[in-house]
Amino acid sequence: MPDGLIFKDRNKLSPHYIPRRLPHREHQISLLHSIYGSMIKDIGNVYPRFTQIVGDTGTGKTCTTIRFGEQLTEQAKKEGVNLKHVYVNCKVDGATRYVLFGNLVRKVTPKISTRSLSPEEMMRQLVEYLKAEDTFLLITFDEIDYFTQTNPKEHIIYDLTRTTEIHPGEPSSIIGEIFIARSLKWHEQLEPGERSTLGMGVIKFPRYTSSQIREILEDRVEESFQPGAVDEDVLDLVSDITANPPVNGDIRVGLDLLYYAGNLAENQGFNRVLPDHVRKVYGGTTPTITSEDIINLDENARLVLLALARSLRANNSAYVGLRDCRESYELVCEEFNVKPVEKFEEYVQDLVYRGIIDMKSLTELGISGASALDLENFLNNLTQRLRQKVDEP
């Protein structure tokens, strides 16, 4: 059943939803396959390999690893190998080593009672269970940096990377462990022996660029919105906001912007999302334009900003060209009986430097820090009030 006039399936905008296609993470998945894929063909003679995945928030680390786990499990099934991939979030699944290991064991099997076991005994029982059941295990530990920073004295890396010592010299039923972190700074909490056992296997997840974000969001829009509900201008605006500071490529922010802008448009009775819906949502959560910023501008700068806001509103667009903005500025000056300045471009550039307007090129001027409608109303009222004071005797 369709979700509504705007949404087809808004759940597809959830950061927890993992789409079948993961654009711009093919290289990372390929690297993971090169590490673990060949182990499937000789599963009875393998020793664990440890991989670290590193990248900023919202760079696709978790969804890529989970998707890889599904692919490797499917590959193993075709080869007649019983392989499980278990995902453990160290921030959610365990405040202590005891709780974390207990949840890990329960995710693998309900057959092991962990109530009276120490963390070391839990790992031993887990290894014995896997061996008895002829089952193999790949484990992902997400937010490992959080756990090591909040539990610096609980050296879980030592426990996790030394499972082969339970049966010295024998191959391992735990074929590998993947550790996900925002950076390698968490190594500072480790002892030298722990750092050594982790090895050098690091896969980096760079921030998404604006064009990459746009492609990712295009896929999600196709899955989550009705046809025609989100046009190119909206995608451009959301992609640029997501790619640039302070968001810095966090794709989850882009998904949230689309979701809440869609909700706002729907609640206002629209059948499509407009750029101003995006601006209003983003400006409400991350305001980059304050009333103080605007009041501190001189009159000509405020009129240039008002002109841009009106031009964006009139065109229902994410960006307008310098020529359109200048034409709007001349109309604004006429309305307020002000002589247009010759240094129009310099005022535009100054507003760019102040971070009040965005300038991609001479044909792309925009505003992301506030709704164009709200900004226009504020500037209209402020300009009228200030001019009334000037006209007073």
Secondary structure, DSSP 4 states (H G I P E B T S, - for coil): ----SSBS-GGGGSTT---S--TT-HHHHHHHHHHHGGGGGGGGG---EEEEEEE-TTSSHHHHHHHHHHHHHHHHHHTT--EEEEEEETTTS-SSHHHHHHHHHHHH-TTS--TT--HHHHHHHHHHHHHHHT-EEEEEEETHHHHHHH-TT--HHHHHHTGGGGSTTS--SEEEEEEEESSGGGGGGS-HHHHHHH-S-EEEEPPPPHHHHHHHHHHHHHHHB-TTSB-HHHHHHHHHHHHSTTTTT-HHHHHHHHHHHHHHHHHTT-SSB-HHHHHHHHHHHS----HHHHHTS-HHHHHHHHHHHHHHHHHT-S-B-HHHHHHHHHHHHHHTT-PPPS-HHHHHHHHHHTTSSEEEETTEEE--SS-HHHHHHHHHHHHHHHHHHHH--
